[in-house]
Amino acid sequence: MVQPAFQVIDESDTSSFGADQRAIWHEQKAIYTAFLAGDRARIDRHIHPDATIWDAVTERIARGLGELDAIRATRPAGDAQPVTTRVEVDDPIIDVSGDLAVGRHLLRVEEHGPEGGVRQLMRVSQGWRRIDGVWHIIHSHEDLFSVEPLA
């Protein structure tokens, strides 16, 4: 199911960011924009093929995009799939050391599905590596912090 064309909301103050920090934050928001568009291939272009990923809704770590796809395959599909109606990113902290970087931010997601609507808050931590001038995620950890039903 293709998600409606909603935008990523970012009101973070990144005025103190250097060029690499801005590039990484831009890549991060591009991932969420691709998610909202339902464009998995565009998401995966930002993830190194051998990346390790702790997805927020499973305890199993994905070792590479193949294992991530196996986790994705367990998610609801069709009419059972929730529709994301709002994505907000906040509080980015990005430390860069040469061609490696660590980023942290908050992610707020609002979804509506057959069971109603929920707001989720995730803490996201990621390791990034610059390869041939382009930043790629080499590790991602999404921690589902809270779930709040919508009234």
N, C-alpha and C positions, 0 to 999 in steps of 0.2 A: 504494500500500500504506500503510495507517495504521500508524504506529509504536506499539509498546506504550506504556502509560502510565508512563513513567519520569519521575523528577523531575530538575530542574536542581540540582546540588550547588554550594552557595556557602558557604564558610567564611571569606570575606574579612572583614577588620576594616574596616568602613565607618563606625565610630563618629564619625570626624571629618568626615564628609560633611555639607554643607549641604543645604537642601531641594532645590535644583536637581540637585545631584549624586545625591542619593537617587532623585529622579524619573527621571533618565536611567538609572541602574543598574537600577531597577525595570523600565523599558521594555526594556532590553537583555535581562534575564532573561525577560521576557514573550515576546520573540522566540524564545528557545531552548525555552521551554515549548511555544509554538505549533508549533515544529519537531518536537518529540517527539510531539505530538498529530497531526502530519500536516496541520496547518491552515495552508495557504499564505495564505489570505485574511487570517488574523489576523496572520501575519508581515508581510505587505505593508502593513497599516495603520500600521506603525511606520516605513515607508520612504517618503520623499518620492517622488512619481511620476517626478521628473526626477533622482533621485539617480544618482551614479556609483558603480559597485561593481566592485572587484577580487575576484572569487571565488577561493577558494583553489586550485581545481583547473583553472583555465583562464588562459591569458595574456591573453585578450581582456577589455577593460574593458566593462562594461555601462553604457550611457548611458540610464538610465531603466528602469522596470519591464518594458517590452516586451522590451528586449534581455536583461534578467535572465531573463525567462521563456524566451527562446530558449536561453540557457545551461542553464537547468534542464531543458529538453526533451532535452538530450544525455545526461543522467544515466541510469544503469541504472534499469529499471522492473520491476515484477512480481517473479518469483523471483530475478532477477539483482540486485535492489536490496538493498544491505546494510541491516541493521537496527541502528539506533543503540541501544545498551544502557546507555550512561552519558554524561552531559554534566556537566563540572565547569568552573566559571568561577573565576578567581582573579586577584588582584593588580590590581584596578581603579584606574586613575588617571583622574580626570575634572576637567578645567579648564573653568570656565564664565566667559564674558565677555558679559554682557548676554543676548541671545537666541541666541548662538552658543556651542558647547562642543566640546571635543575629548576623546574618551574612548579609553582603551587598556586592554586586559586580555588575559589568557591564557585560552585555551579548550582543554580536553582532551576528546576525544571517543573513545569506544570503540564500534567497529562490528563486526558479525558478518555475513558473507555467504557466498556459494558458495565463495569462495576461502579461507575461514577468517576469523579476527578480526584487527583491527589497532587500535592506539592511535595517535591523531593528536594533535599539539600544534600549535595555531595561535596566532599573535600577531594580535590584532585591533585595528585603529585605526579610529576613526570620527569624522566631523564630524557635529554635531547642530545643528539650528535649531529654536527655539521658534516655532511658528506658532499663533496664536490660543490661546496657553496650553498647547499640547501639543508635546512634543519629538519631532522626526522626524529620521531619519538622512538626511543629504544627501550623504554620501560614506562608503564602507566599504572597508577594505582587509584582507583575510584572507591571512595569510602562513603557508603550511603549513611548519612548522619541522622536523618530523621525523615519520617513520612507523616504528612498531615492531610487528612481527608478534607476535600473542599465542601463547603456548606451548600 
